[in-house]
Amino acid sequence: MERVSYYLSYWRRRIFSNFFVRRYVEKLKTGVLFGGRSGEHEVSLVSATSVIGALVASGFEVVPIGISKEGRWYTGDGVMDFLKGKESFGEVHPAVLLPDAEGGLLRWNEGREEVMLDVAFPVLHGPFGEDGTVQGLLELSGVPYVGCGVLASSLAMDKAVSKELFKARGLNVADCVWFSSGRWENDEDSVVREIEDKIGYPVFVKPANMGSSVGVFKVHDRNELSDAVPAAAEYDRKLIVEAGIADAMEIEVSILGNDDPTASVPGEIIPSNEFYDYDAKYVDGKSKEKIPADLPEGVSKKVREMAIEAFKAVDGAGLARVDFLVTRKNHEIFLNEINTMPGFTSISMYPKLWEATGIPYTELVGRLVELALERGGMKGKLLTSYKPKEDWYK
């Protein structure tokens, strides 16, 4: 970890000379991970394209690491076009990250070559990327990485568990019921009764571990529920059904930091469809946003405070986007969910909220790398062995 501390010290001196900073940033070999075995694979490709552009513009040496939908790892200058299915692309080589605490990425060309990474930027959304799995591999590999750690990533990804945690923390959330797909198949009637007794219609049916509104359905009656649950279960064995909040604004807040996080101004999403589904987010281009959101000052302050509290509740690090529902009539605030690797294109809400708060996209990406190195340096100082008084184990 001496390498991490070395570069971090120069990052903190960046205010003295842009040229000085650029010299040492160029030494940082930054592995950008994208794609993945997830329903959000395509979203990841778009996010990573923007992140790579910002890193290259800032002088980082980028090592693109693409993960196919089948879970195969590749690197090379053509890997992005390869995963996008383009007919022509540059070099693509199989690769694997070694869990040996040395930060080595093996790639195969004519022979076997080891690439030492200084830091990783996992621009992965959804399962097998945002849920703590890749973060665990990076921990084993000794590579500092952008974003939340294993626990925070796993907690935030699971909507059912995170809601229980938020409630225990005193944060207001909508009523919900969660269950396994196996329970639904074996005893659908009891699940339906529980939903109708505890919540009532309308409700939102979601895979518990998924993002980008993949597999999410708004349900108005029992017949729709019977269709929606099996469809959501195609993406996860664990389902969550949440109460619909009438006449509510969709409010989002971006978080940046490690132990002392800060919150952006809140923004409002105005979806083009009945709710902010996948098409409304990415496809039809008709959804709009209002930044900052039209909220009373006190409500805006409360939303930002709740966002930071949610981030701390999961032991977040680096970044997150926290989503809320706020009723228009009396401004009651419901914490919806926390996303530890939100969409990261230049027009995504996470960077746009920070731009409105005073941090442009390229600077934001650089700050996230700095936070990754800061956290990696702190973890690198921790002891990983204990010397007992006697060698009792031999």
Secondary structure, 3 states (H helix, E strand, C coil): CHHHHHHHHHHCCCCCCHHHHHHHHCCCEEEEEEECCCCCHHHHHHHHHHHHHHHHHCCCEEEEEEECCCCCEEECCCHHHHHCCCCCCCCCEEEEECCCCCCEEEEECCCEEEEECCEEEECCCCCCCCCCHHHHHHHHHCCCECCCCHHHHHHHHCHHHHHHHHHHCCCCCCCEEEEEHHHHHHCHHHHHHHHHHHCCCCEEEEECCCCCCCCCEEECCHHHHHHHHHHHCCCCCEEEEEECCCCEEEEEEEEEECCCCEECCCEEEECCCCCCCHHHHHHCCCCEEECCCCCCHHHHHHHHHHHHHHHHHCCCCEEEEEEEEEECCCCCEEEEEEECCCCCCCCCHHHHHHHHHCCCHHHHHHHHHHHHHHHHHHHHCCCCCCCCCCCCCC
